[in-house]
């Protein structure tokens, strides 16, 4: 049975004395602080509660995690209602929820040039342990969050339990699924992109965006603030560390590298991309190694959970070439086999191939954005594949499948978001030969809220499954996907809500699948 949702402590009920009592013994921890040059305000006064956007943690290592917050007493205003000066923020991390056993503490600087966000890279913690953390600025205390370190690199833990999610359009639905996710017994959460949507406000939807289409840095910051003000999302961030990557809507719909979907000059779009990337970093629990430089940001990376799992976190937007046949569903064409077409770019693909080959993990997890299986999406005898997904980069898709097979990569499992629907796919060596051997599996998760209310069984399911026998499940409800890994098997549960256009949706487990280690066959249970 899952434990009850651990409560977020009301920061205003925590005493200043209890915070200081835990900090005084840890003066040495201040050496870990990130300090700005010049005057730093240590005792600021705020017009409203400065931790309005909550707290988060991410990218767990065996000895530490990233702790995140952003000061924003008026989050939807330019500058978040903060003065244009650096602010000193204290932090603590403890072995208990009551924060009575502080193990580390220190200070960091929230700088206005980074929207007064804070990214604390804590190290020196014990592996595979739960910790609790909080921040303090002036007399104000943040909520308390829970986080967990990864196991030691050579350890083989008995279990890993995580959930993955994507696509949370604020206007088209409530984030009810996150309330349910926050009650799960999870070691971590993986977010696969479309954390925000960039479009203009629409009065005909469930909720309303706070501006026209976002283009400038302040616009992106305010849009993140709107999303991160959602209590359900804040609760989900507070229960466990997150591993995050982006898709397209963090910048603009269906962009490819430096090519926008809508008409724009390349210099203008790169300025927009730089603004979007900076705002993304400012609002995510990412390490300093991901700090963007103009329109460039190194987001792909690997994270190990001992020898049980290795997460290869991919970026299929920043380096991709333009879709050779445009967007939408198109019939197969020779241009898709152009070796210059890429969703990853050469450096990221080389890094991925090397990482997969050298991985000691039982399960090799590709945390990425676009569906990998080549699904025929047309009705009748015609054939058509989505050009915005991996079939639009068919040469590179086949290279990756061959790498799985030729290098005997152990248990490759692809996690996918993007398309607002659930799928369970067996990855076969040759999609032109539907009886070819299986070399991996793919779990595609639906949206948290994007596209509004879904359906349990889409109308075209029968024909779709018949044309694509490697597809074992398809569903268009909203929700998230829960996974449990052991050294022997992987279990996936598709957790759905029947509606998001009104509150109070119950949680269902719509389908469950098991994979045995060394046998990439989806067994429905």
N, C-alpha and C positions, 0 to 999 in steps of 0.2 A: 504494500500500500504506500502511496506517495505521502510524504510528510506534509503537514499543513503549510500553507504559504507563510513564510516567515514575515512578520509584520515590519513595515517600514516605520522606524521610530520617528515620532514627531520631534523634529529638531528643536522646536521651541520649548519642549519639555525637558531637554537635556541641560544640565547645569554647566555654567562656565567653569566652575570649580572642578567638576568631574573630568572635563576635557584637559584642563591644565595639569591635573594630578597625574594623568597618564603620560603627559608630554615631558615633564621635567627631568625624568631619568634618561631621556633619549636625545640629549643635546648633540651627540655625535651624528645622529641621523640627519641633522641639518646639512651635513656635507653632501648629501644626495640632492639637495635643493637645486632648482634652476633659478638663478637670480639674474634679473635684468640690470643693466648699467643705469646709474643715476638714482634719483629719489624714488623710493618705493613706499607707498602708503601702507602702514601696518594697522592703523585703527580707523578705517573708513566708516562713514555713516551712509546708510542706504535709504532710499525713499520707499522701498518695498523689499520683500524677501529676496535675497540675491541668488538663492539656489532654486530658482523657479523651473529650471530645465533638468533637475534631478542629478543623478550621479551614475557612473558606469565603470566597468572594468573590462579589460580585454587582453588578448594575445598572451595567454598564460604560458609561463616557462616553469621548469622544475623549481627554480628559486625565486620566482617573482611574477608580478603582473603589472599592467598599466592601470593606473587609477585616473579617472577623468571627471571633470565638472566644468561648467562655464558660469561665470557670474553674470546675471542678467535680471536685475530687479524689474525692468520693464522690457521684457524679451522681444516684443514686436516693434519696438522703436529702434531707429538707427542707433547703433552703439549699445543697445540693450539697456539703456538707462544708466550706463556707467560713466564715470568721469574719464577724461582722456589721459589717464595716468596709470602706471603699473600698481598693482595691488598685491600685498603679501597674503598668501593663503596657507593656513596650516592644515596638515593631514595626519591621520592616525590609522594604524592597522592593528587589529587585535585578534586574539584566538577565540573570542566569545562575542555573542551578539550584544551583550550588555556593555561591551567595550571596557571591561574591568581588567583584562589581561593584555595590555598594550605591548606589542612586540617591536614596533617601529613607529617613529613619528618624525616629522620634519616640516619644512616650509618650502613653498614654491611661489613663483611670481606669475600672476595673471596679467599678461601684457595686452594693452589695447590693440596693438597691431595684429594680434591673433584672437580678437574678439573676447579678451579676458577669459580664454579657455585655459585649462590646466591639464597637463599630461605628466603624471608622476610615474616614473619607471622604478618601481620598488624591486629591490633584490635582497638576497640574504634570507629569504623565507625557506621553510621546510617543504619538501616535495609532497605532492598529493595530499594537501591539507586544505580544509576550509578556513577562511579568514573573513573578518568583517572590517569595514573601513568607513571613514567619514571625513569631512572637511570642516574647517572653521575659518571665518573671515570677520574681523571686528568682533562683535558680540553674537554673530549669527552662526548657527550650526546647520550643517546639511543633514538630509536623511542619512540613514545608515544602509550601506550595501553589503552584499555577501559575494565573496569571490573564492576561487580555488586555484591552487597551483597544479601544474602538470606533474606526472610521475617522473622519477629519474630516467635518464635516457636508456639505461640498460634494464629497467624494470618491465615486467610483464603483468600489468594489473589485471584483476579478474574481470573488470567490467568498465565500460565507458557508456554513459547515457547522455545524449545530446539531442537537441531539436534544431531544425533549420527552417528558415522563413524567408520571405521576400515580398516585394510589391505591396506597399502599404499606402495606397492613394487616400489621402485625408478626406477628400470631398466625396468619394463614392462609397464610403462605408465606415463604420465604427471599428475600432481596434479590439473588439471583444475577444478575438482569438488569443491576444496577448494576456488577457486576464486568466484564461485557462492555462496557457503556457507557464505563467508565473506560479502556478500550483503544482507543476510537474517536479519530479525528483531528477534534476538535470545537473550534469557536471559543467556543461557549457552550452552556448547557443551560437549557431552559425547564421549570419545574415548574408544573403546572396544578391543583394542589390535592389535598386528602386526604393531606397529608404525614404526619399521625397519624390514629389512630382513637380515639374517646373512650370506647368501650365497656368493660365490666367484663371481668376476666380469665376465660378459658374453658380449663379443663384438657384439653379434648378436641381442641385444635388443635395445629398444628406447633410453635408457640412460645407463650409465655404473657405477657399483659400483667401489669403490676406492681401493679395495684390494682383496686378496684371502679370503676364508671363515674366519670369525672373531672368535678368540679364547681367546685373552688376553684383559686386560682392555683397553690398548691404542687402540686396534683394535675396540672395541665397541665404545669408545669415538669418534673416527674418523668417524665411520659409522653414529652415531647420528648427528655429525657435518655436514656430507654430506646431510642427510635428512633435518635437520633444516636450512640449507642454502637455501632451496627452497623458493622463494618469496611467492608462493601461500599458503604454509603451515604457513609461518610467518604471513601473513595477517589474516588467520583464527584464529590463536592464539591471535591476537591483538584485536579482536572485542568483546570478552566475556570470562568469566572464563571457564576453562575446568575441567571436572571430568575424570580421566584417570584410566584405568586398563590395564593389559597386557594379551597376549595370549602366544603362543609358540615361535614365531620367534624373540622375544626380547632376547631369549636365543638360542634355537635350535629347528628345526622343530619337532613337535609331541613328545617333551619330556614329561615325566610323573613323577613328583616329582624329585627324584634323579636318574631317569632312562633315559638315552639318547636314541634317536631313532637310532643313529649310534653307532657302537661298540666303547666303551670307558670304562675305569675303573671308579668305583664310585668316588674315590678321585679326579681323573682328571676332571670328569664332575662337581663335586661340586666346584672345583676351577674355572671352566668356568662359572658356574652359579653365583658364587660370583662376578666375574668380570662383568657379564651381569647385575646383579641386581644393582651393584653400579653405572654403567653407566646410567641405567634407572632412578635411583633416581636423578643423577646429571643433567639430561636433562628434568625433568618433574616438574611442579609446585605443588609439594607435601610438606606436613608438616613434621616437624622433627620426628614425631612419625613413619613415614614410612622409616626413615633412616636405611639402611640394616646393618646387622651384619653378616659378612661373607656371606654364601649362604642362609641366612634367611632374609626375609623382610616382614613386616606386611602391606599388601596392602588392605585387605578387611576392609570395613568401611561403615558407613551409613551417609548420608547427607540429611537433611530435607529442603524442600521448604515450610515452614510454615506447616499448616495442609492440604495443597493441595497434596503434594507428598513427599514420602520418598524414596530415592535412596539407595538400598542395593547393594553396589558395591562388586562383588565377584572375587575371585581368583581361577580358576578351573585348574591351572597348578602346583602350588608349592606343593600341598598336595595330589595330586591324586595318586592312585595306578596304576600300569601298566594296559594297556588294556588287558583283560583276553584272548581275541582271536586275539591279534595283531591289526594292523591298517586295514583300508579298510572297505568295505561293506561285512558283514557276515550274515548268517542266524541266527535266535534266537537259544540260547543254554542255558542249565540249569546253566552254570557257571556265566551267567549275573545276576543271582539272588543271588549270594554270598553276604551276608550282609557286608563282609569285603571290598568289592569293593567300592571305593569312588572317586568322583571328587572334593570333598570339604574338606575332613578330618573331624574328629569328632568335634574339637573345632569350626571350621568355621560353620559347619552345625548347631550346638547347638546355636551359636550366631545368625545365620540367623533365625532359628525357633523362638527364643525368640524375636528378633526384629520384625518379621512379626506379632507375636501374640500381642505384645504391641503397635504396630504402631497406632498412631491416624490419619494417613493420609487417604485421600480419595483414592489416587492411590498409590499402593505399587509396586515400580519399581525395578526389578532385573536387574542390569547392569552387564552383564556377557558375556561369550565368545562363547559357543558351543550350537548348536541347541537343544532345549529341547523337542519339539514334536518328537514322534517316527515315522519318515517318512520311508515308504518302498521305497527304492531307486532302486529296480530291475524292469526289464521288464518281462512281462508274468506272469505265475502263481507262480514263485519263490518268496520268501520273503527275504529281506536283509536290515539290518540297519547299519548305520555308527558307527564303534566302537570307533572313536575318539570324538564322540559327546555323549550327555547324554544317548542314548540307549546302549552305551557300559558300562554304570553304572546303569543298569535297576532297581536294588533293591533300590538304593538311589533316582533315578528319581521318582519311585512310592511313596517313603516316602514323597517327597516334594509335589507331587500332593495330597496325602492324607492330608497333613498338610493344604494345601489351602482349602480343602473341610471340614475337621473335625473342624478346628478352625475358619472357616468362615472368612478367610482373605479377607479384603476388596479390591476388584479390583486389583488382582495381574497381572502385565504386565511384561513379560520377554523381555528384549532387548538383541539381539544376533548379533555377527559378524562372523568372522572366515571363512565362506565358499564361499565368493565372489559372492553371489547371494541374491536376495530379496525374502522373503517369508512372508506371513501373515497367521498365524496359530491360530486356536482355540484349546485350551488345554482342553481335555476331561478327565473325572475322570478315565476311563479305556480304554486304547487304544486297548484292545482285544475286546471291545464292542463299535463299532464305533458310536452307537447311544446313548452312555452314556452322562450324563449331562456335560455341559461346566463349568469349574472351573477357567478359566483364559484365557489369550491371549498371543501371542508371535509375535513380529515383528523382523524379521531377516533382517539386512542391508547388502547390497552388499559391494564390496571393493571400495576404492577410485581409485585404479589403478591396483591392483594385478590381474593377469591373462589376462591383456591387454584388447582389445576391447571385449565387450560382445554382446549379442543379446537380442532383445526386447521380443521374444517369443521362448524359447528353443524347440527343435524338439519333445521332449518326453513329453511336457506339458500335452497333453490330457490324456495319460495313467497315468501319475503321479498324476494328480488331481483326476482321477477316482478311483485309488487305495487308495488315502488318502483324503477322503472328508472333513476332517478338515482343509486342506490346501486351502486357498481362493485366493492365488496369488503367482506366481513364475516368476521370471525375472532374467536375468543374465547380464544386463547392469551395468555400473559403476555409482557411485554416493554416496548419503547419504540419510538419512531419517530425515524428519522434523516432530516434534510432537507438538501439541498444547493442553494443558490441561486446563479445567475449572472444577469447582466442579460438573458439570452435565455431562460432556462428554470429551472423548479423541479423537482427530483427528490425523491421521498419513498420511503423504504424502511421497510417494516414489519419490525422486528427482534424475533423472538420466541424464547422458550424453551419447550420442551415440558412442563416440570414445574417447580414451585417447592416442593413438599412434601418434597423431599430435595435434597441438594447435588449439584453437578456437572452441571447442565443445559447442553447445548451451545446455541449460538446459530444461528438460521436467519434468512434473509431470506425471509419468507413471501410478500411481494408488493412490487412497485415500480411507481410511477406517475410520469409526467412531465407537466408543464403548460408549454406554450409561452407566453411573455409576450404578453398581449393576446388570448389564446385559451383561455378557461376550460373546456377539455375534458380529462378525465382519460384519458391514454394509458398503458395497461399495458405495461410493458417487461420 
